Amino acid sequence: MAHHTRISWEKRPGEKFTDLKYSRAHKWLFDGGMEIRASSSPSVVPLPYSDESAVDPEEAFTAALSSCHMLSFLAIAAKRNAIVESYEDQAEYVMAKNADAILVVESVTLRPAVKFGGPPVPTSEQLAEMHALAHRECFLANSVKSKIEIIPRESTKEQDHE
């Protein structure tokens, strides 16, 4: 099954382009009508040629991996009758040069915090197993070379945070 997105960029009037002094700002357009402003990261391409207020591909890559893991985790929890009240991840990516001296997203670390409505509330061991299974079932995690680490933050019952 094929899926599609549209990426749109245009050279701005007056930009020479071949001097590399052109805007990297562009748009991501999705089939449901969502449009997202995107750009290279200012850590990769300096301002003013990038747009620091836009989403950069590395951030989107990390968010997509985090989202995929969460969706897999929620399905696993539901099948185990564990009621998830909320899920929040503080994902991080690290860029470094690989063995060929090419800059890559070397690793992604997910730090999900799950609040359960319980009972049942999974034990620490069950939670670790659920995250491991979610990682194995995530389509994106199975599609990339980057190391992806899952470090769950404290997970609790919802009523503990009221």
C-alpha positions in Angstrom: 0.0 0.0 0.0 1.5 3.3 -1.0 1.1 6.5 1.1 1.8 10.0 -0.2 2.9 13.4 1.2 3.7 16.5 -0.8 6.7 18.7 -0.2 6.6 22.2 -1.7 9.6 24.7 -2.0 10.1 27.7 -4.3 13.1 29.9 -4.9 12.4 33.4 -3.7 12.8 36.3 -6.0 16.3 37.7 -6.0 17.9 34.6 -4.6 20.8 33.5 -6.7 20.6 29.9 -5.5 23.9 28.7 -6.7 25.7 30.7 -4.0 23.8 28.5 -1.4 22.2 31.6 0.1 18.6 30.5 -0.5 15.9 29.9 2.0 15.4 26.3 3.1 11.8 27.1 4.3 9.2 24.9 2.6 5.9 23.2 3.3 4.8 19.6 4.1 1.3 18.9 2.8 -0.6 15.8 4.0 -3.6 14.0 2.5 -6.0 15.1 5.3 -5.3 18.8 4.4 -2.7 19.5 7.1 0.1 21.8 6.1 3.2 22.2 8.2 5.9 24.8 7.8 9.3 23.0 7.6 12.9 24.0 7.2 16.4 22.8 7.7 17.6 23.1 11.3 19.6 26.2 12.1 22.2 23.8 13.6 22.7 22.5 10.1 22.1 25.5 7.9 22.6 28.9 9.6 20.1 31.7 9.9 18.7 33.4 7.8 18.7 30.5 5.4 16.7 28.3 7.7 13.6 29.0 9.7 14.0 28.2 13.4 10.3 28.4 14.0 9.5 25.6 11.5 9.8 21.9 12.0 13.1 20.4 10.7 13.4 16.9 9.2 15.3 15.6 12.2 12.7 16.8 14.7 10.0 15.3 12.5 11.9 12.0 12.3 12.1 11.9 16.0 8.5 12.8 16.5 7.4 10.2 14.0 9.4 7.5 15.8 7.9 8.6 19.1 4.4 8.7 17.7 4.7 5.3 16.2 6.0 3.8 19.5 3.1 5.4 21.4 0.5 4.1 19.0 1.9 0.6 19.3 2.1 0.9 23.1 -1.5 2.1 23.4 -2.8 -0.8 21.3 -0.8 -3.3 23.5 -2.1 -1.6 26.7 -5.7 -1.8 25.5 -5.4 -5.4 24.6 -4.2 -6.1 28.1 -7.1 -4.1 29.7 -4.6 -1.6 31.1 -6.4 1.8 30.9 -4.0 4.5 29.7 -5.2 8.0 30.9 -2.2 9.9 29.3 1.0 9.3 27.5 3.8 11.9 27.1 7.2 11.5 25.6 10.2 13.7 25.8 12.1 12.3 22.8 15.6 13.3 21.9 17.9 12.8 18.9 21.6 12.9 18.6 23.4 13.7 15.3 27.0 12.5 14.7 29.2 11.5 11.9 29.1 7.8 11.1 32.1 5.6 10.1 32.0 7.1 6.6 32.2 10.7 8.1 28.6 11.4 7.0 26.3 13.3 9.4 23.4 11.1 10.5 20.8 10.8 13.2 22.9 8.5 15.3 20.4 7.7 18.0 16.9 8.5 19.2 15.9 8.2 22.8 12.3 8.0 23.8 11.3 8.9 27.4 7.6 8.0 27.7 5.7 8.7 30.8 2.4 6.8 31.0 -0.4 7.4 33.5 -2.7 4.5 34.1 -6.3 4.6 35.3 -6.1 1.1 36.7 -6.6 -1.4 37.9 -4.9 -3.3 36.5 -1.7 -1.1 36.6 1.2 -2.9 34.9 4.2 -3.7 37.1 7.6 -2.3 36.2 8.4 -5.6 34.5 5.2 -5.7 32.5 5.7 -2.1 31.5 9.2 -2.8 30.3 7.8 -5.8 28.3 5.0 -3.6 26.8 7.6 -1.0 25.7 9.8 -3.7 24.2 6.9 -5.2 22.3 5.8 -1.7 21.1 9.3 -1.1 19.8 9.2 -4.4 17.9 5.8 -3.6 16.4 6.6 0.0 15.4 6.8 0.1 11.6 9.2 3.1 11.7 11.6 1.6 14.2 11.8 -1.5 12.0 12.6 0.8 9.0 15.6 2.8 10.2 19.3 2.2 11.0 19.5 4.7 13.9 19.8 3.3 17.3 16.5 3.8 19.1 16.5 3.6 22.9 13.4 3.5 25.1 13.8 4.9 28.6 10.3 5.0 30.3 9.9 7.7 32.9 7.8 7.0 36.0 4.4 5.5 35.2 1.6 5.9 37.7 -2.1 5.6 38.3 -4.0 8.7 37.3 -5.4 9.4 40.7 -1.9 9.8 42.1 -1.6 13.1 40.1 -4.9 14.7 40.9 
